Amino acid sequence: MDRLFVVNKPIFISSNNYMNYVKRKYNTKKVGFSGTLDPFATGCLIVATGKFTKLFQFLNKTPKSYRATLWLGASSKSLDIENIIDIKDVPELSLEQVQEALTSLKGVIRYLPPKYSAKKINGQRAYDLARKEQDIALKEVESTIYDIKFLHYTHPFITFEVRVSEGTYVRSIAEILGEKFNLPATLSSLHRIHEGAFFYENEKPLNPYEYLKIPRNKFLGEDEVLELGKKIDSSYFEKKENGEYLVETKNFYSIIKIENNQVKYLLNRLPKEYK
């Protein structure tokens, strides 16, 4: 079965483990997902089965939006509620302080990813090293915060929505906010609302070719030439400029790359039907 859809990942289960449930539900062995959510996080997770698992790198998945709650006074090794080490009573903030701090984050920010993250260090995941309490030297990353909106504040909890570029660590945004308030802080909840145009809609099947970030191109030759993966050049296509393209034949879709008039098959004989 070839299917692309969005699941609503529940709390306190890893994205990987949740795929076991998806496999059983759809009676399929080949399942993949994109945009890992931490175990404590919930919400939109893009899932594909069958041949559509090959399409993740071509999907338009940005910007992403989250609803998050910041817990003032709580300290956590992982910047979330899974590894709380201390909770303190802290003074209440004014709404002006909260809104000013949130607004100041809009734009491009640079920061260190959480130590409990999937970043690789010499071939090992940072979270594995962190659990062993080993020293971790992470490199700064850059993210764009397109918008951040204050929702409500009931001390010690601040809830906000944020729209960010792909790869942003919202737990790090929580850490930055805590530093701005000069208070310990961690996330008590995190819900992903959407990834690009992907929203949770009761796991309805999606047409993957409507969600690609690459343009379409028209093939000018005989369909079987493309379907059989024969050697061709850019003269076979309507658009001849360098780039990646989705190309349709009567029976299949293909994704090709044109570079200096040469054509490379990235994916071929992709199914037209989805379930």
ZATORFI-640579 format. One record per residue (C-alpha): x, y, z; residue number from 1; residue in three letters. Coordinates in pm, 1 decimal, m for minus. Example, Ala and Ser with C-alpha at 12.3 -4.5 7.8 and 13.67 -1.06 7.14 Angstrom:
<nodes>
- 1230.0 m450.0 780.0 1 ala .
- 1367.0 m106.0 714.0 2 ser .
</nodes>
This chain:
<nodes>
- 0.0 0.0 0.0 1 met .
- 134.1 341.7 m100.5 2 asp .
- m2.8 612.9 125.0 3 arg .
- 89.5 959.3 255.6 4 leu .
- m96.0 1101.6 555.0 5 phe .
- m60.0 1288.9 883.6 6 val .
- m96.7 1128.7 1226.7 7 val .
- m156.0 1300.6 1558.2 8 asn .
- 126.3 1157.9 1770.4 9 lys .
- 20.5 1111.1 2134.0 10 pro .
- 227.2 1210.1 2434.5 11 ile .
- 500.3 998.4 2597.1 12 phe .
- 584.0 775.3 2303.0 13 ile .
- 872.3 817.1 2062.2 14 ser .
- 802.3 880.7 1695.7 15 ser .
- 982.4 555.5 1611.1 16 asn .
- 777.1 347.6 1852.7 17 asn .
- 452.7 502.7 1733.6 18 tyr .
- 529.2 365.8 1388.0 19 met .
- 480.4 14.8 1525.0 20 asn .
- 118.8 106.5 1595.6 21 tyr .
- 85.0 255.9 1245.7 22 val .
- 223.6 m62.7 1087.6 23 lys .
- m32.8 m274.2 1268.3 24 arg .
- m318.6 m36.9 1192.3 25 lys .
- m249.4 m30.1 818.2 26 tyr .
- m115.6 m385.2 796.6 27 asn .
- 206.9 m279.9 628.6 28 thr .
- 575.6 m343.6 694.7 29 lys .
- 725.1 m39.1 523.4 30 lys .
- 650.1 281.6 713.0 31 val .
- 849.2 601.1 739.4 32 gly .
- 800.1 941.7 899.0 33 phe .
- 945.5 1289.1 874.0 34 ser .
- 1004.6 1555.8 1136.2 35 gly .
- 1071.8 1360.9 1456.4 36 thr .
- 871.5 1471.6 1759.8 37 leu .
- 1015.8 1428.3 2108.9 38 asp .
- 830.1 1173.1 2325.2 39 pro .
- 668.4 1446.0 2539.4 40 phe .
- 550.1 1634.3 2228.2 41 ala .
- 225.9 1572.3 2041.5 42 thr .
- 73.9 1661.0 1707.8 43 gly .
- 141.8 1658.8 1336.7 44 cys .
- 372.6 1383.9 1214.6 45 leu .
- 398.5 1313.6 840.6 46 ile .
- 385.2 940.6 765.6 47 val .
- 427.8 745.7 442.2 48 ala .
- 398.7 379.4 350.5 49 thr .
- 526.3 177.9 55.2 50 gly .
- 701.5 364.4 m225.6 51 lys .
- 593.1 702.5 m92.4 52 phe .
- 852.5 669.3 187.0 53 thr .
- 1107.3 780.6 m74.3 54 lys .
- 944.1 1121.5 m116.1 55 leu .
- 1022.0 1286.1 218.3 56 phe .
- 1320.5 1486.8 93.7 57 gln .
- 1104.3 1641.1 m179.3 58 phe .
- 804.7 1740.4 36.5 59 leu .
- 733.6 2101.8 125.1 60 asn .
- 742.2 2084.1 506.1 61 lys .
- 819.9 2438.8 612.1 62 thr .
- 737.7 2659.3 793.8 63 pro .
- 624.1 2463.9 1097.6 64 lys .
- 395.0 2588.1 1373.4 65 ser .
- 384.7 2483.1 1737.9 66 tyr .
- 181.1 2558.8 2047.9 67 arg .
- 407.6 2550.6 2352.4 68 ala .
- 380.4 2609.1 2726.2 69 thr .
- 679.0 2739.0 2920.0 70 leu .
- 704.5 2640.3 3287.0 71 trp .
- 884.5 2910.4 3483.1 72 leu .
- 1091.0 2786.0 3777.9 73 gly .
- 1132.9 2430.3 3646.4 74 ala .
- 1477.4 2299.3 3550.7 75 ser .
- 1525.7 1999.9 3323.2 76 ser .
- 1827.0 1828.9 3169.5 77 lys .
- 1635.8 1786.6 2843.4 78 ser .
- 1449.2 2121.8 2859.8 79 leu .
- 1117.2 1936.6 2884.2 80 asp .
- 913.3 1755.5 3150.3 81 ile .
- 1085.5 1420.1 3099.3 82 glu .
- 1397.7 1506.1 3298.0 83 asn .
- 1290.2 1756.7 3565.2 84 ile .
- 1564.2 1803.3 3825.4 85 ile .
- 1435.6 2101.2 4025.8 86 asp .
- 1126.8 2319.4 4071.5 87 ile .
- 1143.6 2660.9 4238.4 88 lys .
- 891.5 2927.7 4323.5 89 asp .
- 974.8 3228.6 4109.2 90 val .
- 833.3 3582.4 4103.1 91 pro .
- 544.1 3654.3 3870.0 92 glu .
- 622.8 3847.3 3552.5 93 leu .
- 424.1 4131.2 3404.0 94 ser .
- 239.5 4075.4 3076.1 95 leu .
- 458.4 4345.2 2924.1 96 glu .
- 773.7 4149.1 3015.9 97 gln .
- 632.8 3832.2 2865.2 98 val .
- 514.4 3990.0 2541.5 99 gln .
- 835.8 4188.8 2497.3 100 glu .
- 1052.0 3877.4 2540.4 101 ala .
- 845.3 3679.9 2290.7 102 leu .
- 848.0 3958.8 2031.7 103 thr .
- 1226.1 4000.2 2064.7 104 ser .
- 1277.1 3648.7 1926.7 105 leu .
- 1127.9 3718.8 1584.3 106 lys .
- 1380.4 3691.1 1302.6 107 gly .
- 1697.6 3486.0 1268.1 108 val .
- 1842.1 3339.2 1588.0 109 ile .
- 2157.4 3140.3 1657.8 110 arg .
- 2178.9 2899.4 1950.4 111 tyr .
- 2314.8 2566.8 2073.0 112 leu .
- 2081.5 2269.5 2018.6 113 pro .
- 1965.4 2081.2 2331.3 114 pro .
- 2208.7 1823.6 2461.5 115 lys .
- 1918.9 1578.1 2453.2 116 tyr .
- 1877.1 1590.1 2076.0 117 ser .
- 1932.0 1363.2 1776.2 118 ala .
- 2234.6 1561.7 1659.9 119 lys .
- 2527.7 1333.6 1581.3 120 lys .
- 2868.0 1379.4 1744.4 121 ile .
- 3137.9 1151.8 1603.5 122 asn .
- 2869.8 912.2 1488.5 123 gly .
- 2678.4 905.3 1816.8 124 gln .
- 2347.6 1071.3 1902.0 125 arg .
- 2381.9 1362.8 2142.0 126 ala .
- 2104.0 1225.5 2365.8 127 tyr .
- 2293.0 896.5 2411.6 128 asp .
- 2601.1 1086.8 2525.9 129 leu .
- 2393.4 1313.9 2748.9 130 ala .
- 2235.4 1015.0 2924.1 131 arg .
- 2586.1 886.1 2997.2 132 lys .
- 2673.0 1235.1 3129.2 133 glu .
- 2956.9 1270.3 2880.9 134 gln .
- 3083.5 1608.5 2764.7 135 asp .
- 2904.2 1725.1 2451.9 136 ile .
- 3037.7 1990.6 2215.0 137 ala .
- 2749.8 2095.1 1994.0 138 leu .
- 2780.8 2350.5 1718.2 139 lys .
- 2556.5 2653.6 1690.0 140 glu .
- 2259.0 2627.5 1458.1 141 val .
- 2054.9 2898.4 1290.0 142 glu .
- 1676.2 2916.5 1278.9 143 ser .
- 1420.2 3166.4 1161.5 144 thr .
- 1123.7 3258.9 1378.1 145 ile .
- 868.4 3391.9 1132.7 146 tyr .
- 609.9 3474.0 1395.4 147 asp .
- 552.5 3423.6 1766.6 148 ile .
- 220.9 3493.1 1935.9 149 lys .
- 141.3 3524.3 2305.2 150 phe .
- m168.6 3323.5 2403.8 151 leu .
- m199.9 3338.8 2783.5 152 his .
- m7.1 3351.1 3108.7 153 tyr .
- m120.9 3182.7 3428.9 154 thr .
- 180.8 3189.9 3655.7 155 his .
- 409.8 2998.3 3629.5 156 pro .
- 292.2 2887.4 3282.8 157 phe .
- 325.7 3093.0 2963.2 158 ile .
- 156.8 2957.7 2649.8 159 thr .
- 248.9 3080.0 2302.4 160 phe .
- 241.5 2981.0 1937.1 161 glu .
- 548.3 3000.5 1716.3 162 val .
- 602.7 2958.9 1341.5 163 arg .
- 958.0 2852.5 1256.2 164 val .
- 1189.5 2719.4 986.5 165 ser .
- 1257.5 2348.6 948.9 166 glu .
- 1496.9 2204.8 1205.7 167 gly .
- 1417.8 2454.0 1483.1 168 thr .
- 1439.3 2328.0 1841.3 169 tyr .
- 1146.3 2478.8 2032.2 170 val .
- 1300.7 2349.1 2357.1 171 arg .
- 1592.5 2583.2 2287.8 172 ser .
- 1349.4 2871.4 2241.8 173 ile .
- 1223.7 2789.5 2591.0 174 ala .
- 1579.5 2802.4 2721.7 175 glu .
- 1639.5 3139.2 2554.3 176 ile .
- 1319.6 3279.8 2706.8 177 leu .
- 1427.1 3161.0 3050.3 178 gly .
- 1756.9 3344.3 3006.7 179 glu .
- 1571.3 3661.3 2907.2 180 lys .
- 1365.4 3639.3 3228.1 181 phe .
- 1674.3 3536.8 3428.3 182 asn .
- 1474.6 3239.3 3553.9 183 leu .
- 1497.1 2861.8 3515.7 184 pro .
- 1241.0 2747.6 3260.8 185 ala .
- 1147.8 2441.4 3060.0 186 thr .
- 868.5 2327.9 2830.1 187 leu .
- 575.6 2157.8 3000.0 188 ser .
- 394.4 2087.9 2671.0 189 ser .
- 458.9 2106.3 2298.7 190 leu .
- 210.2 2045.7 2018.9 191 his .
- 297.0 2067.3 1650.5 192 arg .
- 8.0 2224.8 1462.9 193 ile .
- 135.6 2177.7 1109.0 194 his .
- 438.3 2124.6 885.3 195 glu .
- 410.7 2339.5 574.6 196 gly .
- 74.0 2249.4 422.4 197 ala .
- 48.0 1928.1 627.2 198 phe .
- m222.5 1930.6 897.1 199 phe .
- m379.6 1643.0 1088.2 200 tyr .
- m710.5 1552.4 922.9 201 glu .
- m803.9 1212.0 1065.8 202 asn .
- m526.0 1037.8 870.6 203 glu .
- m694.4 1093.2 534.4 204 lys .
- m479.5 985.8 235.4 205 pro .
- m303.6 1274.4 62.0 206 leu .
- m194.4 1310.6 m297.9 207 asn .
- 182.9 1337.6 m245.5 208 pro .
- 240.8 1510.0 m578.6 209 tyr .
- 44.2 1811.3 m455.5 210 glu .
- 286.6 1859.9 m164.9 211 tyr .
- 621.2 1859.8 m343.9 212 leu .
- 857.0 2156.2 m328.4 213 lys .
- 985.2 2090.8 m680.3 214 ile .
- 819.7 2209.8 m1005.4 215 pro .
- 669.5 1991.5 m1275.5 216 arg .
- 829.5 1941.0 m1614.0 217 asn .
- 687.6 1799.4 m1936.7 218 lys .
- 851.3 1499.7 m2100.0 219 phe .
- 861.1 1531.1 m2479.9 220 leu .
- 962.0 1175.4 m2568.6 221 gly .
- 789.5 837.7 m2562.2 222 glu .
- 670.1 736.9 m2215.2 223 asp .
- 856.8 406.0 m2212.6 224 glu .
- 1191.0 585.8 m2256.7 225 val .
- 1143.2 756.6 m1920.5 226 leu .
- 971.4 464.5 m1750.0 227 glu .
- 1255.1 227.8 m1840.9 228 leu .
- 1514.6 474.1 m1714.5 229 gly .
- 1695.2 507.6 m2045.5 230 lys .
- 1979.9 754.4 m2081.3 231 lys .
- 1847.3 1094.4 m2192.5 232 ile .
- 1944.8 1459.3 m2186.1 233 asp .
- 1761.7 1788.3 m2128.0 234 ser .
- 1639.5 1804.8 m2490.8 235 ser .
- 1365.9 1556.9 m2390.4 236 tyr .
- 1205.8 1811.8 m2158.1 237 phe .
- 1010.7 2134.6 m2195.7 238 glu .
- 1210.3 2300.9 m1916.1 239 lys .
- 1580.9 2258.1 m1969.2 240 lys .
- 1717.6 2467.5 m1681.8 241 glu .
- 1921.3 2304.5 m1405.6 242 asn .
- 1704.5 2174.1 m1123.1 243 gly .
- 1489.5 1892.7 m987.3 244 glu .
- 1153.9 1820.0 m1148.6 245 tyr .
- 845.6 1602.2 m1120.9 246 leu .
- 763.1 1440.2 m1455.0 247 val .
- 443.1 1252.8 m1542.0 248 glu .
- 388.9 969.9 m1789.0 249 thr .
- 67.5 779.9 m1858.3 250 lys .
- 145.3 516.2 m1595.7 251 asn .
- 395.8 666.3 m1352.8 252 phe .
- 564.1 970.6 m1203.9 253 tyr .
- 938.4 1028.3 m1200.6 254 ser .
- 1165.5 1276.5 m1026.5 255 ile .
- 1465.4 1377.1 m1230.7 256 ile .
- 1752.8 1618.8 m1198.5 257 lys .
- 1884.9 1827.6 m1486.1 258 ile .
- 2241.2 1950.5 m1449.4 259 glu .
- 2442.6 2093.9 m1737.8 260 asn .
- 2205.8 1930.5 m1990.2 261 asn .
- 2257.4 1588.0 m1831.4 262 gln .
- 1964.1 1403.6 m1674.9 263 val .
- 1981.5 1193.4 m1359.8 264 lys .
- 1693.2 977.6 m1235.1 265 tyr .
- 1636.3 1049.5 m866.0 266 leu .
- 1319.5 839.8 m836.6 267 leu .
- 1147.5 647.8 m1114.4 268 asn .
- 820.9 460.5 m1170.6 269 arg .
- 647.1 618.3 m873.2 270 leu .
- 283.6 503.6 m843.1 271 pro .
- 6.5 736.5 m952.7 272 lys .
- m253.4 586.0 m720.1 273 glu .
- m265.7 648.2 m345.8 274 tyr .
- m486.3 488.7 m82.0 275 lys .
</nodes>
